[in-house]
Amino acid sequence: MHACICISDPKYLVDSPRSAKHWLYSEDKGQIRLRVRIRRILKLVNNPIMREELKNIPALKDMKIFRQPQGTNFPVSRYEWEIISGLIKQRLDSKA
């Protein structure tokens, strides 16, 4: 799991050579698609924030991921992100 931010508006682009290796089907590589550029800001692979943990926070109960869970990427409001990033900061501080 990674925390990422969009650093561009959506544009029709060909995937970069770095991202091309992640396609499941070779016919999808090199295609012009609507894309955004992202920047990974935090890697949480060994310390994920679990769904149940987020569901137990009343202020996050209406997040889109809980209302429409049939996707892979979900927008969060600035308020929701402040809560989630606070959880991340607590974890990082406790490891220090």
N, CA, C and O atoms as CSV, one atom per row, in Angstrom:
chain,resi,resn,atom,element,x,y,z
A,1,MET,N,N,0.840,-1.168,0.000
A,1,MET,CA,C,0.000,0.000,0.000
A,1,MET,C,C,0.889,1.236,0.000
A,1,MET,O,O,1.882,1.306,0.724
A,2,HIS,N,N,0.520,2.194,-0.812
A,2,HIS,CA,C,1.268,3.442,-0.906
A,2,HIS,C,C,0.306,4.611,-0.744
A,2,HIS,O,O,-0.852,4.532,-1.154
A,3,ALA,N,N,0.778,5.666,-0.162
A,3,ALA,CA,C,0.035,6.922,-0.163
A,3,ALA,C,C,0.622,7.748,-1.297
A,3,ALA,O,O,1.829,7.982,-1.346
A,4,CYS,N,N,-0.246,8.192,-2.213
A,4,CYS,CA,C,0.203,8.939,-3.381
A,4,CYS,C,C,-0.614,10.208,-3.532
A,4,CYS,O,O,-1.733,10.309,-3.028
A,5,ILE,N,N,-0.042,11.170,-4.231
A,5,ILE,CA,C,-0.773,12.375,-4.578
A,5,ILE,C,C,-0.685,12.578,-6.086
A,5,ILE,O,O,0.315,12.233,-6.715
A,6,CYS,N,N,-1.741,13.140,-6.652
A,6,CYS,CA,C,-1.731,13.502,-8.074
A,6,CYS,C,C,-0.931,14.779,-8.227
A,6,CYS,O,O,-1.106,15.729,-7.465
A,7,ILE,N,N,-0.055,14.797,-9.212
A,7,ILE,CA,C,0.756,15.994,-9.444
A,7,ILE,C,C,0.492,16.603,-10.821
A,7,ILE,O,O,1.218,17.492,-11.265
A,8,SER,N,N,-0.557,16.112,-11.494
A,8,SER,CA,C,-0.933,16.704,-12.776
A,8,SER,C,C,-2.434,16.563,-12.966
A,8,SER,O,O,-3.086,15.764,-12.294
A,9,ASP,N,N,-2.966,17.339,-13.878
A,9,ASP,CA,C,-4.348,17.163,-14.300
A,9,ASP,C,C,-4.403,15.970,-15.251
A,9,ASP,O,O,-3.378,15.605,-15.827
A,10,PRO,N,N,-5.565,15.357,-15.428
A,10,PRO,CA,C,-5.679,14.251,-16.383
A,10,PRO,C,C,-5.351,14.718,-17.801
A,10,PRO,O,O,-5.795,15.780,-18.238
A,11,LYS,N,N,-4.561,13.902,-18.511
A,11,LYS,CA,C,-4.198,14.173,-19.902
A,11,LYS,C,C,-4.111,12.833,-20.630
A,11,LYS,O,O,-3.900,11.788,-20.015
A,12,TYR,N,N,-4.276,12.887,-21.932
A,12,TYR,CA,C,-4.077,11.677,-22.725
A,12,TYR,C,C,-2.585,11.510,-22.946
A,12,TYR,O,O,-1.944,12.336,-23.596
A,13,LEU,N,N,-2.038,10.429,-22.398
A,13,LEU,CA,C,-0.600,10.172,-22.436
A,13,LEU,C,C,-0.328,8.704,-22.724
A,13,LEU,O,O,-1.180,7.842,-22.508
A,14,VAL,N,N,0.863,8.442,-23.211
A,14,VAL,CA,C,1.376,7.068,-23.300
A,14,VAL,C,C,2.049,6.786,-21.973
A,14,VAL,O,O,2.656,7.679,-21.382
A,15,ASP,N,N,1.949,5.549,-21.495
A,15,ASP,CA,C,2.584,5.226,-20.218
A,15,ASP,C,C,4.101,5.363,-20.311
A,15,ASP,O,O,4.690,5.208,-21.381
A,16,SER,N,N,4.706,5.651,-19.194
A,16,SER,CA,C,6.159,5.797,-19.158
A,16,SER,C,C,6.810,4.424,-19.187
A,16,SER,O,O,6.164,3.435,-18.843
A,17,PRO,N,N,8.070,4.338,-19.587
A,17,PRO,CA,C,8.765,3.047,-19.562
A,17,PRO,C,C,8.773,2.431,-18.157
A,17,PRO,O,O,8.717,1.209,-18.016
A,18,ARG,N,N,8.844,3.268,-17.128
A,18,ARG,CA,C,8.830,2.746,-15.747
A,18,ARG,C,C,7.508,2.090,-15.407
A,18,ARG,O,O,7.488,1.062,-14.730
A,19,SER,N,N,6.393,2.665,-15.866
A,19,SER,CA,C,5.090,2.099,-15.516
A,19,SER,C,C,4.681,0.961,-16.449
A,19,SER,O,O,3.833,0.147,-16.084
A,20,ALA,N,N,5.260,0.889,-17.630
A,20,ALA,CA,C,4.878,-0.139,-18.606
A,20,ALA,C,C,5.085,-1.551,-18.066
A,20,ALA,O,O,4.360,-2.468,-18.452
A,21,LYS,N,N,6.045,-1.738,-17.195
A,21,LYS,CA,C,6.316,-3.083,-16.665
A,21,LYS,C,C,5.200,-3.596,-15.756
A,21,LYS,O,O,5.167,-4.782,-15.429
A,22,HIS,N,N,4.285,-2.711,-15.347
A,22,HIS,CA,C,3.221,-3.104,-14.428
A,22,HIS,C,C,1.930,-3.530,-15.119
A,22,HIS,O,O,0.996,-3.973,-14.451
A,23,TRP,N,N,1.860,-3.406,-16.434
A,23,TRP,CA,C,0.656,-3.813,-17.150
A,23,TRP,C,C,0.522,-5.325,-17.139
A,23,TRP,O,O,1.511,-6.039,-17.303
A,24,LEU,N,N,-0.689,-5.816,-16.947
A,24,LEU,CA,C,-0.940,-7.259,-16.967
A,24,LEU,C,C,-0.961,-7.819,-18.383
A,24,LEU,O,O,-0.520,-8.944,-18.615
A,25,TYR,N,N,-1.471,-7.035,-19.328
A,25,TYR,CA,C,-1.620,-7.508,-20.698
A,25,TYR,C,C,-0.737,-6.687,-21.624
A,25,TYR,O,O,-0.790,-5.457,-21.603
A,26,SER,N,N,0.062,-7.346,-22.423
A,26,SER,CA,C,1.018,-6.637,-23.270
A,26,SER,C,C,0.336,-5.701,-24.258
A,26,SER,O,O,0.918,-4.682,-24.633
A,27,GLU,N,N,-0.899,-6.022,-24.696
A,27,GLU,CA,C,-1.581,-5.138,-25.648
A,27,GLU,C,C,-1.962,-3.788,-25.025
A,27,GLU,O,O,-2.269,-2.843,-25.752
A,28,ASP,N,N,-1.945,-3.687,-23.700
A,28,ASP,CA,C,-2.237,-2.414,-23.032
A,28,ASP,C,C,-1.015,-1.495,-22.966
A,28,ASP,O,O,-1.163,-0.291,-22.758
A,29,LYS,N,N,0.153,-2.031,-23.136
A,29,LYS,CA,C,1.371,-1.226,-23.058
A,29,LYS,C,C,1.448,-0.268,-24.233
A,29,LYS,O,O,1.101,-0.623,-25.360
A,30,GLY,N,N,1.900,0.933,-23.967
A,30,GLY,CA,C,2.118,1.912,-25.020
A,30,GLY,C,C,0.866,2.556,-25.582
A,30,GLY,O,O,0.945,3.299,-26.561
A,31,GLN,N,N,-0.272,2.294,-24.996
A,31,GLN,CA,C,-1.519,2.881,-25.478
A,31,GLN,C,C,-1.708,4.288,-24.904
A,31,GLN,O,O,-1.317,4.577,-23.773
A,32,ILE,N,N,-2.310,5.139,-25.707
A,32,ILE,CA,C,-2.642,6.477,-25.211
A,32,ILE,C,C,-3.927,6.348,-24.403
A,32,ILE,O,O,-4.958,5.898,-24.904
A,33,ARG,N,N,-3.837,6.751,-23.153
A,33,ARG,CA,C,-4.973,6.671,-22.234
A,33,ARG,C,C,-5.028,7.943,-21.396
A,33,ARG,O,O,-4.034,8.658,-21.263
A,34,LEU,N,N,-6.192,8.212,-20.838
A,34,LEU,CA,C,-6.326,9.328,-19.913
A,34,LEU,C,C,-5.600,8.945,-18.624
A,34,LEU,O,O,-5.942,7.948,-17.988
A,35,ARG,N,N,-4.596,9.740,-18.239
A,35,ARG,CA,C,-3.748,9.407,-17.102
A,35,ARG,C,C,-3.458,10.661,-16.286
A,35,ARG,O,O,-3.622,11.787,-16.756
A,36,VAL,N,N,-3.025,10.434,-15.062
A,36,VAL,CA,C,-2.485,11.517,-14.233
A,36,VAL,C,C,-1.103,11.085,-13.784
A,36,VAL,O,O,-0.809,9.892,-13.703
A,37,ARG,N,N,-0.274,12.041,-13.499
A,37,ARG,CA,C,1.029,11.744,-12.922
A,37,ARG,C,C,0.849,11.742,-11.415
A,37,ARG,O,O,0.157,12.593,-10.855
A,38,ILE,N,N,1.487,10.765,-10.762
A,38,ILE,CA,C,1.388,10.676,-9.313
A,38,ILE,C,C,2.780,10.656,-8.694
A,38,ILE,O,O,3.772,10.344,-9.353
A,39,ARG,N,N,2.823,10.990,-7.439
A,39,ARG,CA,C,4.066,10.910,-6.680
A,39,ARG,C,C,3.757,10.121,-5.412
A,39,ARG,O,O,2.820,10.436,-4.679
A,40,ARG,N,N,4.554,9.102,-5.173
A,40,ARG,CA,C,4.404,8.323,-3.945
A,40,ARG,C,C,4.992,9.143,-2.803
A,40,ARG,O,O,6.139,9.585,-2.864
A,41,ILE,N,N,4.199,9.334,-1.780
A,41,ILE,CA,C,4.685,10.129,-0.654
A,41,ILE,C,C,4.972,9.280,0.571
A,41,ILE,O,O,5.640,9.727,1.503
A,42,LEU,N,N,4.462,8.041,0.569
A,42,LEU,CA,C,4.697,7.183,1.716
A,42,LEU,C,C,4.434,5.736,1.337
A,42,LEU,O,O,3.430,5.434,0.693
A,43,LYS,N,N,5.314,4.858,1.723
A,43,LYS,CA,C,5.170,3.437,1.460
A,43,LYS,C,C,4.715,2.763,2.751
A,43,LYS,O,O,5.410,2.820,3.764
A,44,LEU,N,N,3.547,2.124,2.712
A,44,LEU,CA,C,2.970,1.512,3.907
A,44,LEU,C,C,2.879,-0.012,3.790
A,44,LEU,O,O,2.049,-0.633,4.455
A,45,VAL,N,N,3.707,-0.607,2.967
A,45,VAL,CA,C,3.613,-2.036,2.707
A,45,VAL,C,C,3.696,-2.856,3.992
A,45,VAL,O,O,2.905,-3.780,4.184
A,46,ASN,N,N,4.621,-2.538,4.854
A,46,ASN,CA,C,4.807,-3.329,6.069
A,46,ASN,C,C,3.982,-2.826,7.242
A,46,ASN,O,O,4.072,-3.381,8.337
A,47,ASN,N,N,3.186,-1.796,7.039
A,47,ASN,CA,C,2.404,-1.242,8.130
A,47,ASN,C,C,1.111,-0.613,7.575
A,47,ASN,O,O,0.899,0.591,7.715
A,48,PRO,N,N,0.253,-1.426,6.948
A,48,PRO,CA,C,-0.942,-0.864,6.318
A,48,PRO,C,C,-1.958,-0.366,7.346
A,48,PRO,O,O,-1.984,-0.824,8.488
A,49,ILE,N,N,-2.773,0.561,6.925
A,49,ILE,CA,C,-3.916,0.984,7.723
A,49,ILE,C,C,-5.077,0.122,7.252
A,49,ILE,O,O,-5.479,0.188,6.091
A,50,MET,N,N,-5.596,-0.665,8.133
A,50,MET,CA,C,-6.625,-1.632,7.759
A,50,MET,C,C,-8.008,-0.978,7.690
A,50,MET,O,O,-8.299,-0.014,8.397
A,51,ARG,N,N,-8.831,-1.525,6.831
A,51,ARG,CA,C,-10.199,-1.049,6.610
A,51,ARG,C,C,-10.975,-0.929,7.921
A,51,ARG,O,O,-11.615,0.091,8.174
A,52,GLU,N,N,-10.919,-1.961,8.749
A,52,GLU,CA,C,-11.667,-1.949,10.009
A,52,GLU,C,C,-11.204,-0.820,10.925
A,52,GLU,O,O,-12.010,-0.235,11.649
A,53,GLU,N,N,-9.920,-0.518,10.893
A,53,GLU,CA,C,-9.396,0.578,11.700
A,53,GLU,C,C,-10.020,1.906,11.256
A,53,GLU,O,O,-10.408,2.725,12.090
A,54,LEU,N,N,-10.114,2.111,9.948
A,54,LEU,CA,C,-10.713,3.341,9.426
A,54,LEU,C,C,-12.215,3.387,9.695
A,54,LEU,O,O,-12.759,4.445,10.009
A,55,LYS,N,N,-12.882,2.243,9.573
A,55,LYS,CA,C,-14.328,2.205,9.805
A,55,LYS,C,C,-14.677,2.534,11.250
A,55,LYS,O,O,-15.789,2.984,11.528
A,56,ASN,N,N,-13.751,2.317,12.168
A,56,ASN,CA,C,-14.004,2.597,13.582
A,56,ASN,C,C,-13.814,4.064,13.946
A,56,ASN,O,O,-13.987,4.440,15.105
A,57,ILE,N,N,-13.462,4.892,12.977
A,57,ILE,CA,C,-13.310,6.324,13.212
A,57,ILE,C,C,-14.588,7.002,12.699
A,57,ILE,O,O,-14.809,7.058,11.489
A,58,PRO,N,N,-15.434,7.519,13.607
A,58,PRO,CA,C,-16.727,8.080,13.170
A,58,PRO,C,C,-16.631,9.108,12.055
A,58,PRO,O,O,-17.498,9.128,11.181
A,59,ALA,N,N,-15.633,9.945,12.048
A,59,ALA,CA,C,-15.509,10.988,11.025
A,59,ALA,C,C,-15.224,10.413,9.633
A,59,ALA,O,O,-15.353,11.126,8.638
A,60,LEU,N,N,-14.840,9.143,9.549
A,60,LEU,CA,C,-14.512,8.525,8.262
A,60,LEU,C,C,-15.597,7.567,7.771
A,60,LEU,O,O,-15.431,6.931,6.730
A,61,LYS,N,N,-16.694,7.457,8.500
A,61,LYS,CA,C,-17.712,6.451,8.169
A,61,LYS,C,C,-18.354,6.644,6.800
A,61,LYS,O,O,-18.894,5.691,6.240
A,62,ASP,N,N,-18.306,7.860,6.245
A,62,ASP,CA,C,-18.929,8.118,4.943
A,62,ASP,C,C,-17.935,8.180,3.795
A,62,ASP,O,O,-18.269,8.678,2.719
A,63,MET,N,N,-16.732,7.689,4.001
A,63,MET,CA,C,-15.753,7.704,2.913
A,63,MET,C,C,-16.273,6.875,1.740
A,63,MET,O,O,-16.969,5.876,1.926
A,64,LYS,N,N,-15.926,7.303,0.550
A,64,LYS,CA,C,-16.420,6.645,-0.663
A,64,LYS,C,C,-16.043,5.163,-0.713
A,64,LYS,O,O,-16.811,4.353,-1.233
A,65,ILE,N,N,-14.891,4.801,-0.189
A,65,ILE,CA,C,-14.467,3.398,-0.219
A,65,ILE,C,C,-15.428,2.496,0.556
A,65,ILE,O,O,-15.526,1.305,0.263
A,66,PHE,N,N,-16.135,3.050,1.537
A,66,PHE,CA,C,-17.107,2.263,2.286
A,66,PHE,C,C,-18.477,2.263,1.618
A,66,PHE,O,O,-19.242,1.312,1.777
A,67,ARG,N,N,-18.789,3.314,0.878
A,67,ARG,CA,C,-20.088,3.418,0.217
A,67,ARG,C,C,-20.105,2.714,-1.135
A,67,ARG,O,O,-21.128,2.147,-1.519
A,68,GLN,N,N,-18.987,2.741,-1.864
A,68,GLN,CA,C,-18.888,2.124,-3.192
A,68,GLN,C,C,-17.551,1.389,-3.296
A,68,GLN,O,O,-16.625,1.883,-3.939
A,69,PRO,N,N,-17.443,0.225,-2.677
A,69,PRO,CA,C,-16.136,-0.442,-2.583
A,69,PRO,C,C,-15.687,-1.214,-3.822
A,69,PRO,O,O,-14.719,-1.970,-3.738
A,70,GLN,N,N,-16.349,-1.054,-4.966
A,70,GLN,CA,C,-15.989,-1.829,-6.157
A,70,GLN,C,C,-14.908,-1.171,-6.992
A,70,GLN,O,O,-15.004,-1.199,-8.219
A,71,GLY,N,N,-13.911,-0.593,-6.406
A,71,GLY,CA,C,-12.862,0.039,-7.184
A,71,GLY,C,C,-11.498,-0.185,-6.568
A,71,GLY,O,O,-11.341,-0.991,-5.651
A,72,THR,N,N,-10.516,0.532,-7.078
A,72,THR,CA,C,-9.164,0.397,-6.552
A,72,THR,C,C,-8.600,1.709,-6.030
A,72,THR,O,O,-7.738,1.704,-5.152
A,73,ASN,N,N,-9.071,2.826,-6.554
A,73,ASN,CA,C,-8.600,4.144,-6.136
A,73,ASN,C,C,-9.809,4.978,-5.736
A,73,ASN,O,O,-10.804,5.037,-6.459
A,74,PHE,N,N,-9.714,5.613,-4.594
A,74,PHE,CA,C,-10.852,6.353,-4.075
A,74,PHE,C,C,-10.425,7.750,-3.640
A,74,PHE,O,O,-9.414,7.906,-2.955
A,75,PRO,N,N,-11.189,8.763,-4.033
A,75,PRO,CA,C,-10.867,10.110,-3.570
A,75,PRO,C,C,-11.212,10.258,-2.088
A,75,PRO,O,O,-12.139,9.620,-1.588
A,76,VAL,N,N,-10.471,11.088,-1.411
A,76,VAL,CA,C,-10.782,11.438,-0.029
A,76,VAL,C,C,-10.814,12.955,0.070
A,76,VAL,O,O,-10.119,13.653,-0.668
A,77,SER,N,N,-11.616,13.446,0.975
A,77,SER,CA,C,-11.672,14.897,1.176
A,77,SER,C,C,-10.414,15.331,1.929
A,77,SER,O,O,-9.685,14.511,2.487
A,78,ARG,N,N,-10.188,16.622,1.927
A,78,ARG,CA,C,-9.041,17.153,2.679
A,78,ARG,C,C,-9.180,16.784,4.156
A,78,ARG,O,O,-8.190,16.425,4.794
A,79,TYR,N,N,-10.377,16.866,4.701
A,79,TYR,CA,C,-10.627,16.532,6.106
A,79,TYR,C,C,-10.305,15.054,6.380
A,79,TYR,O,O,-9.646,14.725,7.367
A,80,GLU,N,N,-10.781,14.169,5.489
A,80,GLU,CA,C,-10.490,12.739,5.653
A,80,GLU,C,C,-8.991,12.482,5.578
A,80,GLU,O,O,-8.448,11.696,6.355
A,81,TRP,N,N,-8.318,13.157,4.626
A,81,TRP,CA,C,-6.874,12.975,4.497
A,81,TRP,C,C,-6.135,13.455,5.743
A,81,TRP,O,O,-5.148,12.838,6.144
A,82,GLU,N,N,-6.587,14.530,6.353
A,82,GLU,CA,C,-5.942,15.010,7.582
A,82,GLU,C,C,-6.018,13.953,8.683
A,82,GLU,O,O,-5.056,13.756,9.425
A,83,ILE,N,N,-7.149,13.283,8.787
A,83,ILE,CA,C,-7.304,12.227,9.795
A,83,ILE,C,C,-6.390,11.049,9.472
A,83,ILE,O,O,-5.680,10.550,10.344
A,84,ILE,N,N,-6.412,10.610,8.220
A,84,ILE,CA,C,-5.597,9.464,7.809
A,84,ILE,C,C,-4.107,9.782,7.942
A,84,ILE,O,O,-3.340,8.955,8.434
A,85,SER,N,N,-3.698,10.964,7.508
A,85,SER,CA,C,-2.277,11.305,7.615
A,85,SER,C,C,-1.857,11.428,9.081
A,85,SER,O,O,-0.701,11.171,9.416
A,86,GLY,N,N,-2.789,11.818,9.955
A,86,GLY,CA,C,-2.496,11.829,11.388
A,86,GLY,C,C,-2.221,10.424,11.908
A,86,GLY,O,O,-1.319,10.229,12.723
A,87,LEU,N,N,-2.993,9.442,11.441
A,87,LEU,CA,C,-2.739,8.042,11.808
A,87,LEU,C,C,-1.353,7.595,11.344
A,87,LEU,O,O,-0.615,6.939,12.078
A,88,ILE,N,N,-1.022,7.964,10.114
A,88,ILE,CA,C,0.281,7.596,9.552
A,88,ILE,C,C,1.397,8.220,10.380
A,88,ILE,O,O,2.377,7.553,10.711
A,89,LYS,N,N,1.249,9.492,10.711
A,89,LYS,CA,C,2.267,10.192,11.505
A,89,LYS,C,C,2.442,9.525,12.872
A,89,LYS,O,O,3.568,9.365,13.344
A,90,GLN,N,N,1.327,9.135,13.511
A,90,GLN,CA,C,1.413,8.439,14.795
A,90,GLN,C,C,2.219,7.155,14.670
A,90,GLN,O,O,3.040,6.846,15.534
A,91,ARG,N,N,1.987,6.409,13.598
A,91,ARG,CA,C,2.727,5.158,13.394
A,91,ARG,C,C,4.210,5.414,13.194
A,91,ARG,O,O,5.057,4.729,13.768
A,92,LEU,N,N,4.510,6.406,12.375
A,92,LEU,CA,C,5.925,6.713,12.129
A,92,LEU,C,C,6.610,7.217,13.402
A,92,LEU,O,O,7.754,6.854,13.674
A,93,ASP,N,N,5.920,8.048,14.181
A,93,ASP,CA,C,6.486,8.560,15.428
A,93,ASP,C,C,6.715,7.440,16.442
A,93,ASP,O,O,7.688,7.465,17.196
A,94,SER,N,N,5.810,6.456,16.454
A,94,SER,CA,C,5.953,5.365,17.424
A,94,SER,C,C,7.119,4.431,17.052
A,94,SER,O,O,7.655,3.735,17.914
A,95,LYS,N,N,7.505,4.419,15.776
A,95,LYS,CA,C,8.635,3.589,15.339
A,95,LYS,C,C,9.971,4.268,15.594
A,95,LYS,O,O,11.008,3.609,15.658
A,96,ALA,N,N,9.943,5.589,15.741
A,96,ALA,CA,C,11.194,6.353,15.895
A,96,ALA,C,C,11.799,6.169,17.272
A,96,ALA,O,O,12.849,6.740,17.567
